[in-house]
Amino acid sequence: MPFVLTRRYGFTARHFLPTAPAEHPSSRMHPHDFRVELVVSGDVDPNTGWVIDYGEIDRRFEPLLSQMRDAVLNEIPGLDCPSSENLARFIFDRMKPEIPLLDEVRVGETPDDQAAYRAG
């Protein structure tokens, strides 16, 4: 049975949801301390003793993470409506080719919420 590994990241960014009703707080620009979890799964390589090196996940995710850090997410091509759900799918779609073992991306805007996008 494969192992499941989770690597967590955090970044601060601003966004607004252009599809939200005008009276909704998310319709206006606001910041979040986003949390992102990349979930990978696979078998342990008998030569290395791990599924994937966490440092390798870091190296592959860093360019996208740097693009999102301290950004207005709406200004990133492909993120014109950066809800947690859309952000999770956006990250997944960009990272799956870089991390083939990626199974799920989770995004949280606050400590009390999280959206997940899964392979398949």
C-alpha positions as CSV (number, residue, x, y, z in Angstrom):
1,M,0.0,0.0,0.0
2,P,1.4,3.4,-0.9
3,F,2.4,6.0,1.7
4,V,0.8,9.4,1.8
5,L,3.0,12.4,2.5
6,T,1.9,16.0,3.1
7,R,4.1,19.1,2.7
8,R,2.8,22.4,4.1
9,Y,3.5,25.9,3.0
10,G,2.2,29.3,3.9
11,F,2.1,32.7,2.1
12,T,0.4,36.0,2.4
13,A,-1.4,37.4,-0.6
14,R,-4.4,39.6,-1.5
15,H,-7.4,38.8,-3.6
16,F,-11.0,39.5,-4.3
17,L,-13.8,37.5,-5.9
18,P,-15.3,39.3,-8.8
19,T,-18.2,37.0,-9.0
20,A,-19.3,37.6,-5.4
21,P,-22.3,39.9,-4.8
22,A,-21.3,43.5,-4.2
23,E,-22.3,43.4,-0.6
24,H,-20.2,40.3,0.1
25,P,-16.9,41.0,2.0
26,S,-15.0,38.9,-0.6
27,S,-16.0,41.2,-3.4
28,R,-13.5,43.7,-2.1
29,M,-9.7,43.4,-2.1
30,H,-8.5,41.7,1.2
31,P,-5.5,39.8,2.4
32,H,-5.1,36.2,3.7
33,D,-2.4,34.2,5.2
34,F,-2.9,31.2,2.9
35,R,-2.0,27.7,3.8
36,V,-1.2,25.2,1.1
37,E,-0.7,21.5,1.5
38,L,0.7,19.3,-1.3
39,V,-0.3,15.7,-0.8
40,V,1.7,13.0,-2.6
41,S,1.4,9.2,-2.5
42,G,3.5,6.3,-3.6
43,D,5.6,3.4,-2.6
44,V,8.9,3.8,-0.7
45,D,11.9,3.5,-2.9
46,P,14.1,0.7,-1.5
47,N,17.2,2.6,-2.4
48,T,16.4,5.9,-0.8
49,G,14.0,4.8,2.0
50,W,11.4,7.5,1.0
51,V,8.6,8.1,-1.4
52,I,10.0,11.5,-2.5
53,D,12.5,13.9,-0.9
54,Y,10.6,16.7,0.8
55,G,13.4,19.0,-0.5
56,E,12.6,18.0,-4.0
57,I,8.9,19.0,-3.4
58,D,10.2,22.3,-2.1
59,R,12.4,22.9,-5.2
60,R,9.6,22.1,-7.6
61,F,7.0,24.2,-5.8
62,E,9.2,27.3,-5.0
63,P,8.8,29.0,-8.4
64,L,5.0,29.0,-8.2
65,L,5.0,29.8,-4.5
66,S,7.3,32.8,-5.2
67,Q,4.8,34.0,-7.8
68,M,1.9,33.9,-5.4
69,R,3.8,35.3,-2.3
70,D,2.8,38.9,-1.6
71,A,0.8,39.1,-4.8
72,V,-2.6,40.1,-5.9
73,L,-3.7,36.6,-6.9
74,N,-6.3,38.0,-9.4
75,E,-3.3,39.4,-11.4
76,I,-1.8,36.0,-12.0
77,P,-2.8,34.6,-15.4
78,G,-5.4,31.9,-14.9
79,L,-6.5,33.1,-11.4
80,D,-9.0,35.8,-12.3
81,C,-11.4,34.4,-9.6
82,P,-9.0,33.1,-7.0
83,S,-11.4,31.4,-4.5
84,S,-9.8,28.7,-2.4
85,E,-11.3,26.1,-4.7
86,N,-9.9,27.7,-7.8
87,L,-6.6,28.3,-6.2
88,A,-6.3,24.6,-5.2
89,R,-7.1,23.5,-8.8
90,F,-4.7,26.1,-10.2
91,I,-1.8,24.9,-8.0
92,F,-2.7,21.2,-8.8
93,D,-2.7,21.8,-12.5
94,R,0.6,23.5,-12.5
95,M,2.3,21.1,-10.0
96,K,1.1,17.7,-11.3
97,P,3.6,17.8,-14.2
98,E,6.4,18.8,-11.8
99,I,5.4,16.3,-9.1
100,P,3.9,13.3,-10.8
101,L,3.1,11.7,-7.4
102,L,0.9,14.7,-6.5
103,D,-2.6,13.5,-5.5
104,E,-4.2,16.4,-3.8
105,V,-3.8,20.1,-3.1
106,R,-5.4,21.7,-0.1
107,V,-5.8,25.5,0.4
108,G,-7.0,27.3,3.4
109,E,-7.7,31.0,3.8
110,T,-8.3,30.9,7.6
111,P,-7.6,28.4,10.3
112,D,-11.2,27.2,10.0
113,D,-11.6,26.5,6.3
114,Q,-9.9,24.4,3.6
115,A,-10.7,23.5,0.1
116,A,-9.1,20.4,-1.6
117,Y,-8.6,19.4,-5.2
118,R,-7.9,15.8,-6.0
119,A,-6.5,13.9,-9.0
120,G,-9.0,12.0,-11.0
